[in-house]
Amino acid sequence: MVGRQGRVTGTVGPGLVGEVLVPVRGGAEAFLAYPVEPGERIEVGTLVVVVEYQPPRTVYVARAYA
């Protein structure tokens, strides 16, 4: 899971429980998401990379820079 890219579908930020869709097993699955950098806000539609995974459905993400 760590290192996979996904897209924000619910704003990720301080005081928020965001959501990201990550491609998994030929489909896409939704995960609860938090920013890896405290205080960072990541808007809907932003491409992110999973930095930490906490089973079963929580990830910490950072912006993916192409």
C-alpha positions, 0 to 999 in steps of 0.5 A: 500500500505504501508508495501507491498513488491515489486521488483525493475525493474528500478534502484532507486537512487539519480537523478533517477526516479526508478520503482518497481512492487508491487503485487496489487489486484491479479496482479502486478502494476508498480509504480514510486519509490524513495529511502526513505533514501536520497542518497541510490541507489537500483539496479534492482532485489532488494526486497523492502518494500513500506514505503510511498505511494503518489497517484496515482503512486508514492512510497518511498521504502527501502530495504527489509531484509529477 
